[in-house]
Amino acid sequence: MQQLRSLKRSRHRTPVAHLPINPSSTHTEREVRATMIHWNAEQGYLFQFGYHDGRILVRKPGLYYVYTKTCFRYYDELEPGLTSHPRGYPSDRRLAATASPVQLIQYVFHERPSRGAPPRPTVIMKSGSTQHWRVGGYHMYCQQQGATVALRTGDGLFVRVSNSWMLDPEAEGSYFGAFRISH
């Protein structure tokens, strides 16, 4: 029992953020350029972090583990045997197959505020793939990244993806977070 109380106390002193995707982050326009993802702060967890306009905001300096996962969905028509669209996938998002491959790139940015100048974002992680899905059926592709980063009070972290119109709107498929691993 003593260990459980100690674990609960120590967990509450560690800055932690875990945010699922905000379903409104998915766009219906076929935008190829990288756009910022917005997260659902009400459904997520923020302790000793802030959140504003797609950014996790650091309140305590230290070495942090930053992670993100984004999933992209594509379907041309319903798979044989499916009677409806996958859960969370709006029926009006039916996509036509393209002959050209699609690049799915995920970037994680770090912003450090400076006096008198706007913050300049720096890419701290990048991953991607080129997908060529066959006509018909349902397809999904996920990217996951993680890195340790030294962060200061006031720093911001955010995620951008290409082809955000293909993002999976489900919380277990796309999320973003960080936790401090040392002071």
N, C-alpha and C positions, 0 to 999 in steps of 0.2 A: 504494500500500500504506500509506503514511504517513497519507493522508487517512482510510482505512478505520479504522486504529487510533485516530486522533483522534476520529472519529465515534463509535466504540464507547465510548471513554472518556467523552465528553461526554454520550452517551445515558444512561450509568449514573450520572451525577451529577444528572440531572433527575428529580424525583419524578414517578412515573407510576403510575396505577391503571387497570386495565381488567378488569371482572368480567362474565362471562356470567350469565344468570339461573340460579338454582338451580331445577331442575324441581319441587321440593317447594314452591316459592313459589306455584304455581298451586293454587287452592282449588276444591273440588268444589261447595261451597255457593254458591248464587246471592246473594252478598253485593254490594250496590250501593255501600255506603260505601267510601271510599278506604282501602286497606290497604297496609301496607309490603311492599315486595318484598325478598326475601332473595336474595343473590347467591352464586355458587359461587366462593369464594376459592381452592379447590384447583385449579380449572380456569382461573382467571384469572391476572392478573399484578399484583403489588403491589411497588413499589419506593419506599421511604421513605414509605409509607402503612401504616396499620393497617386492620383490618376487624373489626367486632363487631356482631352482631345487626342486620344489614341496613345498617349505616353504614360508609362509607369515612371513616377517621380521619386527619386531616392531621398530619404530623410535622414539616414544614418550612414556615415562613410564606412567603407570596408571592402573586403574582397567578396565578390558575389558570384554565384553560379546563376547564369541567365540561360533560359531555355525557351524554345517555342516549337510548336507543331502546327502545320497547316495542311489541310486536306483539300484536294480539288476533285470535283465530280464532273463527269461528262456522260451524257447518254443521248442517243439519237432517237431511239424509240424504245418502248418497253421490251425487256427481255422476255422470251417465251416463258410462260408460267407466272409472270408477275401480273397482278391485277391492278396495281396502282403504282405511282411514282414512289421512290424511296422516301422514307420518313424525313421530314425537314426539307425536302426538295420541292419548291413550288412548281405546280403543274404548268405554269406559264413560262417556265425556263427551259422548255423543250428545245434542244439544240440540233442544228443541222450538222451533219458530218462535213468536215473540210478535208480537202486533199492535201493540205499542207500541215506539217507538224506544228505543235503548240509548245512554246517554251514556258515552263512553270518555274519561276525563280522566286526565292524568298530571301529577303535581306533583313538583318537586324542592325539597327542604328543606335549609336550612342551620341547624345548631345551634352556638351559641357558648357554651361553658361559662362560668359566672360563679360567683364565690365565694359559698358559702352558699345558693345557689338552684339549683333544677334548670334545665337549659338550656331555653330557649323556642325551638321551631322557627320559622323564618321561611321563607315561600315565596319562592324566588328565580326559579323558572320554572313556568309552567303552560301546558298546551296541551290541546286536547280537540276532540271532534267528537261529533255525534249521528248514529248510524248506524241505518238502517232497512233491514235485509236482507230480501230476498225469501225466500219459503218454498222450501226445496229448495236443494241445492248447498252449496258451500264458499265462505266469504268470509274476507277478511283485511284488517285495518286496522292501520297502523303510525304511530307518532308519534315524532318525533325532535326533540331540543332541544339547544341549546348556549349557554353564556354565560361571560363572564369574571367572576371573583369574587375579591375580596381575602380570603385565608384566613389564619388564625393557627394556630399549633401547638395541637392539641387540638380544633379545630373538627371537626364531623361533617357529612356529607352523606348524604342518603337520598332514596329515591323511593317515592311512594305512587301507586297507581292505583285508579280505580273499577272495579268489575266484574272483580276479579282472577281470578275463575274462568274468564275467557275468555283469559287470557294464553297466548301461544305459549311452550311449554317449551324451544324450541330456542335454543342459545347464539348463533347468528348472527342471530336475530330480536330478542332482548331482551338489552340489555347496559347497563352504567353505568361511567363512568370520569372521570378528571381527569388533567391534567398541568400542571406549573408552566411559565408562559411568561416570568416575570421574578421577581426577588427582591423 
